[in-house]
């Protein structure tokens, strides 16, 4: 199956990104034959910024996204959302890519399940 997980909230301040990535990682662990795609929109575009520094004991969205990528997942960032937040040209997590609504549309049509956080 193909899973598309849409994340809309900032990496910190709520636990939506954290919970979305927990689900993605669990799917990859329990069902490695499935495909996991993550699309970051709105304030979630900042989830893909590299060099995040969180205190010990707190979850780190950068590490979680890297884990998803290392297990063959894909991570795309809405280019319009990144541009409007002034982060389009900042360093991103290796493997994460700026994308478009056209690609999100294609991913949505191709997916068996779409989950929104």
Secondary structure, 3 states (H helix, E strand, C coil): CEEEEEECCCCCCCCHHHHHHHHHHHHHHHCCCCEEEEEECHHHHHHHECCCCCCCCCCCHHHHHHHHHHCCCEEEEEHHHHHHCCCCCCCECCCCEEECHHHHHHHHHHCCEEEEC
